[in-house]
Structures are given as structure tokens and as C-alpha cells.
């Protein structure tokens, strides 16, 4: 086994701030006392990066967990790296600060470390609905994500967010943002794992000094059944024999191998778990290395397979996954 010469646990962003490479993902963990307890357990286990979003509907519980751990003197605010996201129903200029302010209020914070545009496609605002529908289709809007980004730049100027970035953007969309706006995205958060390597996107982001955060690093095994896509869906990345062999050779778990695969490339990773044993296990990804052969074997599993898609927005010109 190759030894890791330095235990690198953070990455420097293009605005000179630092982001922890390991974070707690919280998608598909809606609000509950159990979830609040899980966030508290994650902080106790050493997580200092929490990833959430307006549309996850769990920011109140995360705020309570942060407050509890601060009151217990386990953490100070400056120890934590908190990420949230602007949802697509708030792409109109007047709605952008409203969405941020709601997240700040729910999280009981005055400032976010990183604020992301969740998706390049806008969705019409209908009351409080996340996905307003008509005739089985999501009601999309034609707001240009470049204009939304200018609203994000204004939030950074306001001091309510330290860094701004995007999520689910493809290369062409990133190029357009870089060409037409003042502040480059600090981060692009996208789905990445050995079944979806996205080499071109990874190389492009590195060449433009845009950090990457990998979501669904295990291929999103906890997705709802309606998000499984028939016989073409290889739901079992954690059970892949190649991953298993590498794990065995290093005396690690498949989950640890899949997380190490990302951080070894300088890609931040945000696994989701609410089980204390998994939370702790997922922190043990520093101080050891995968070999180049291991990395090549894992990349060799690539099949361009994406777990998370929104099929009903496919026809939109800004849909990023085609």
C-alpha cells in the first residue's frame, strides 16, 4: 500500500478560501429529530463541511444541530464550512436574495461559506412548490443562468456569502459564465463516481481553477424506486467486484475506497449517511493512498451512467445532462 506523504484534508478555492474535502451530504434526508441527531453525530465524528440546499427542506434541523454543538463548545462558527443552494424557483432577480435569506434564517447563520446555483434551468414560482407541474410537466422558466449568476455576484458583494459557485453545470455552460461574468465560480458540484467519471469536465474545471465537489459518490443507492431506470440501472456500485478487490487489498471498506478515489484527485466529496457507524467510517479516508493502478482500475468502470436526472426538463435549452 502506498503511504500518503501528507494528509491533505482541504482544498484552496480560486477566491483563496479553503473548503474541507470531506463533507456531509444531506439530500433525501428531510427534516426530523432523527436527522438533527445525525448531523450532531457527524459533527462529533469530525465533519466540518455540511452541504444542504433550500430545496432539501432540512435547513431548520441543520441549524439546530449547529447551534447545539456550538452551545456544547464542540465547535465555533468559524470551524464549520456550510454550503447551501439557490433553488430554481428563485431565479428572478428579486427572488435570489429571498431564497438566501430564508436559508440563513433556517440555519441560524449570518453568512454562508459557499452558495451554489443548484441547477441552470429555471422553474416557475408557484407559491411554495419546488416542482410546480402542469399536464405532467414541470413548469420551467426561460431565465438565463448568466443573469442569475449576476444576482449571485451581488450576494457575494453583500457579504452574506463568502464564495459562490454552481451545481450541475456542463462545460459549455461554465465557459459561457466565464466569458460573460465578472466572478468565476469557485466550485461546480456534480455527480461523480467510477460509473460516471466525467474526465472532460474534471479536466476543464482543473484547467480553469474551478474546484469540484462530487455528489452521489456511491451512485446514489438510496434513491427512491421511481428514480431507478430499469435494466440499465447498475444500482450496486458499492458491491462492484473491482471496488471490493481494491477495498480488500487496502483493508478498507468499499465506501472508503470510493471516497478516497475522489479526494486523492483533489475533488471534495459529500457522502450522505445518518448511521453513526457509517458517519465515522466515512471520515477514515486520509493518511493512506490508492495506487495509480487502483485509480486506473476505478476509472475503467466508467459507463457514463448518471443516477440523478430530471427527465421532465430534458427539452429545456439549458438542461445540462445531454
C-alpha positions in Angstrom: 0.0 0.0 0.0 1.3 3.4 -0.9 1.6 5.8 2.0 0.1 9.3 1.8 3.0 11.7 2.3 0.8 14.5 3.6 -2.7 14.3 5.0 -4.4 16.9 2.8 -7.9 17.5 4.1 -8.8 20.8 2.5 -8.7 22.4 -1.0 -7.9 26.0 -1.8 -10.6 27.7 -4.0 -9.9 30.3 -6.6 -11.0 33.1 -4.2 -8.3 32.0 -1.7 -10.8 30.5 0.8 -10.4 26.8 1.8 -13.0 24.1 1.7 -12.8 20.7 3.6 -12.5 17.8 1.1 -14.9 15.7 3.1 -18.4 16.9 3.8 -21.8 15.6 4.9 -24.4 15.3 2.1 -27.9 15.8 3.2 -30.1 15.4 0.1 -33.0 13.0 0.6 -32.8 13.4 4.4 -35.8 15.5 5.1 -36.5 17.2 8.4 -36.8 15.2 11.5 -35.4 14.9 15.0 -33.5 11.8 13.8 -31.8 13.8 11.1 -30.9 16.6 13.5 -29.3 13.9 15.7 -27.4 12.5 12.7 -25.9 16.0 11.9 -24.9 16.4 15.5 -23.2 12.9 15.4 -21.4 13.9 12.2 -20.0 17.0 13.8 -18.9 14.9 16.8 -17.2 12.5 14.4 -15.2 15.3 12.9 -17.2 16.6 9.9 -16.6 20.3 9.4 -18.3 20.7 6.0 -22.1 20.4 5.8 -23.9 20.5 2.4 -27.5 21.4 2.2 -30.0 23.4 0.0 -33.2 25.3 0.1 -35.0 22.5 -1.7 -33.9 19.8 0.7 -36.3 21.2 3.3 -33.9 20.3 6.2 -32.1 23.5 7.0 -34.0 24.2 10.2 -32.8 20.9 11.6 -29.2 21.6 10.5 -29.4 25.0 12.1 -30.5 23.4 15.4 -27.7 20.8 15.2 -25.1 23.6 14.6 -26.5 25.6 17.5 -26.4 22.6 19.8 -22.8 21.8 19.0 -21.8 25.4 19.4 -23.5 25.6 22.8 -21.7 22.5 23.9 -18.4 24.2 22.8 -17.6 21.3 20.4 -17.3 23.8 17.5 -17.2 27.5 16.8 -18.9 29.0 13.8 -15.5 29.6 12.1 -14.7 25.8 12.4 -17.6 24.9 10.1 -18.0 25.2 6.3 -21.7 25.5 5.5 -22.9 25.2 1.9 -26.4 25.9 0.6 -28.0 26.4 -2.8 -30.3 28.7 -4.6 -33.3 26.7 -5.9 -34.6 27.1 -9.5 -37.9 28.7 -8.5 -36.0 31.7 -7.2 -34.1 32.7 -10.4 -35.9 36.0 -10.9 -33.7 38.9 -9.7 -35.9 39.8 -6.8 -36.2 36.2 -5.6 -32.5 35.4 -5.3 -31.9 37.3 -2.0 -35.2 36.0 -0.7 -34.0 32.3 -1.1 -30.7 33.1 0.5 -32.3 34.9 3.4 -34.6 32.0 4.1 -31.7 29.6 4.2 -29.7 31.9 6.5 -32.7 32.2 8.8 -33.4 28.5 8.9 -29.7 27.7 9.5 -29.5 30.4 12.2 -26.4 31.9 10.4 -25.4 35.4 9.3 -23.2 34.1 6.5 -22.7 31.1 4.3 -19.3 29.8 3.4 -20.4 28.8 -0.1 -23.7 29.4 -2.0 -24.3 27.5 -5.2 -26.8 27.9 -8.1 -28.4 24.5 -7.7 -29.4 24.0 -11.4 -29.0 26.0 -14.6 -32.7 25.5 -15.6 -35.2 27.9 -14.0 -38.6 26.8 -12.7 -41.7 29.0 -12.5 -42.5 30.2 -9.0 -45.9 29.0 -7.9 -46.4 29.6 -4.2 -44.0 27.4 -2.2 -43.9 24.5 -4.6 -40.5 23.1 -5.5 -41.6 21.5 -8.8 -44.9 23.1 -9.9 -46.5 20.9 -12.6 -49.0 21.2 -15.4 -50.1 18.3 -17.5 -47.4 16.1 -16.0 -44.6 18.5 -16.9 -42.5 20.8 -14.6 -43.3 24.4 -15.4 -39.8 25.7 -16.4 -38.9 29.3 -16.9 -36.6 30.9 -19.5 -34.5 33.0 -17.1 -30.9 33.0 -18.3 -28.5 31.4 -15.8 -26.0 34.2 -16.7 -28.4 36.7 -15.3 -28.9 34.5 -12.2 -25.1 34.4 -11.8 -25.1 38.2 -11.7 -27.5 38.0 -8.8 -25.2 35.6 -7.1 -22.3 38.0 -7.6 -24.4 40.7 -5.8 -24.9 38.3 -2.9 -21.1 37.9 -2.6 -20.7 41.7 -2.6 -23.3 41.9 0.2 -21.0 39.8 2.5 -23.8 37.3 3.2 -21.8 34.6 1.3 -18.0 34.1 1.2 -17.9 32.1 -2.0 -20.2 31.5 -4.9 -20.4 28.5 -7.3 -22.7 26.3 -9.3 -24.1 22.8 -9.4 -24.9 20.6 -12.3 -23.3 22.8 -14.9 -21.7 21.3 -18.0 -18.6 22.6 -19.8 -20.4 24.8 -22.3 -22.4 26.5 -19.5 -19.2 27.1 -17.5 -17.5 28.6 -20.5 -20.4 30.9 -21.1 -20.4 32.0 -17.4 -16.6 32.6 -17.5 -16.9 34.7 -20.7 -19.8 36.9 -19.7 -19.5 37.5 -16.0 -17.0 39.0 -13.5 -16.6 36.4 -10.8 -15.7 32.9 -11.8 -17.5 30.1 -10.0 -15.4 28.8 -7.1 -17.0 25.3 -7.2 -19.0 23.1 -9.5 -20.9 20.4 -7.6 -21.8 17.5 -9.9 -22.4 13.7 -9.7 -19.1 11.9 -9.9 -18.2 8.2 -9.2 -16.5 5.4 -11.1 -19.6 4.7 -13.2 -19.7 8.4 -14.1 -16.0 9.6 -14.4 -16.7 12.8 -16.5 -13.0 13.1 -17.4 -13.6 16.0 -19.8 -15.5 18.0 -17.1 -12.9 17.3 -14.4 -10.1 18.3 -16.7 -11.9 21.5 -17.8 -12.6 22.6 -14.2 -9.0 22.0 -13.2 -7.7 24.0 -16.2 -10.0 26.9 -15.1 -9.3 26.6 -11.4 -12.9 25.7 -10.6 -13.0 23.2 -7.7 -15.2 20.1 -7.9 -17.5 18.6 -5.3 -18.7 15.1 -6.0 -22.3 14.2 -5.0 -23.7 10.7 -5.1 -20.2 9.2 -4.7 -21.7 5.7 -4.2 -24.1 6.0 -7.2 -27.0 7.1 -5.0 -28.1 3.7 -3.8 -30.7 5.4 -1.5 -32.7 6.9 -4.5 -36.4 6.4 -4.4 -37.6 3.5 -6.5 -39.2 5.8 -9.1 -35.7 7.2 -9.8 -34.4 3.7 -10.8 -34.2 3.3 -14.5 -34.9 -0.3 -15.3 -32.4 -2.9 -16.5 -29.8 -0.2 -17.5 -29.5 0.9 -13.8 -26.4 -0.6 -12.2 -27.6 0.3 -8.7 -24.8 -1.6 -6.9 -21.6 0.4 -7.2 -20.8 -0.4 -3.5 -21.0 -4.1 -4.5 -18.9 -3.8 -7.6 -16.2 -6.6 -7.6 -13.5 -4.2 -8.7 -14.2 -1.9 -5.8 -14.4 -4.8 -3.5 -11.0 -6.2 -4.5 -9.3 -2.8 -4.0 -11.0 -2.4 -0.6 -9.8 -5.9 0.4 -6.2 -5.2 -0.6 -6.1 -2.0 1.5 -8.2 -3.4 4.4 -10.7 -0.7 3.8 -14.4 -0.7 3.0 -15.8 -0.2 -0.5 -17.3 3.1 0.7 -13.8 4.3 1.9 -12.3 3.4 -1.4 -14.9 5.3 -3.4 -14.4 8.4 -1.2 -10.6 8.1 -1.3 -10.8 7.9 -5.1 -12.3 11.4 -5.2 -10.2 13.2 -2.5 -7.0 11.8 -4.0 -7.9 13.7 -7.2 -8.4 16.9 -5.1 -12.2 16.6 -5.5 -14.3 17.3 -2.5 -16.9 14.6 -1.7 -20.2 14.7 0.3 -21.4 11.2 1.2 -24.8 11.0 2.9 -25.4 8.9 5.9 -27.4 9.1 9.1 -25.9 5.9 10.7 -23.3 6.7 13.3 -21.0 3.8 12.2 -21.1 4.9 8.6 -20.5 8.5 9.5 -17.4 7.6 11.4 -16.2 5.1 8.7 -16.5 7.7 6.0 -14.0 10.0 7.9 -11.2 7.4 7.6 -10.1 8.4 4.1 -7.0 10.3 4.9 -3.5 9.1 5.8 -3.4 6.4 3.2 -3.5 6.2 -0.6 -4.8 4.2 -3.5 -2.1 3.2 -6.1 -2.1 4.5 -9.6 -3.2 1.0 -10.7 -6.1 1.3 -8.3 -7.1 4.7 -9.7 -6.9 3.4 -13.3 -9.0 0.3 -12.4 -11.7 2.5 -10.8 -11.7 4.9 -13.8 -12.0 1.8 -16.0 -15.5 1.2 -14.6 -16.8 4.3 -16.4 -20.0 3.7 -18.3 -21.3 7.2 -18.5 -24.2 6.2 -16.2 -25.9 9.0 -14.2 -28.1 8.3 -11.2 -29.6 11.7 -10.8 -31.5 13.2 -13.8 -34.7 15.3 -14.2 -36.2 13.8 -17.3 -39.2 16.2 -17.4 -36.8 19.1 -18.0 -34.8 17.4 -20.8 -36.4 19.6 -23.5 -35.2 22.8 -21.9 -32.3 24.5 -23.8 -30.3 24.9 -20.5 -30.7 21.2 -19.5 -27.1 20.3 -18.6 -27.0 16.5 -18.8 -27.3 15.9 -22.6 
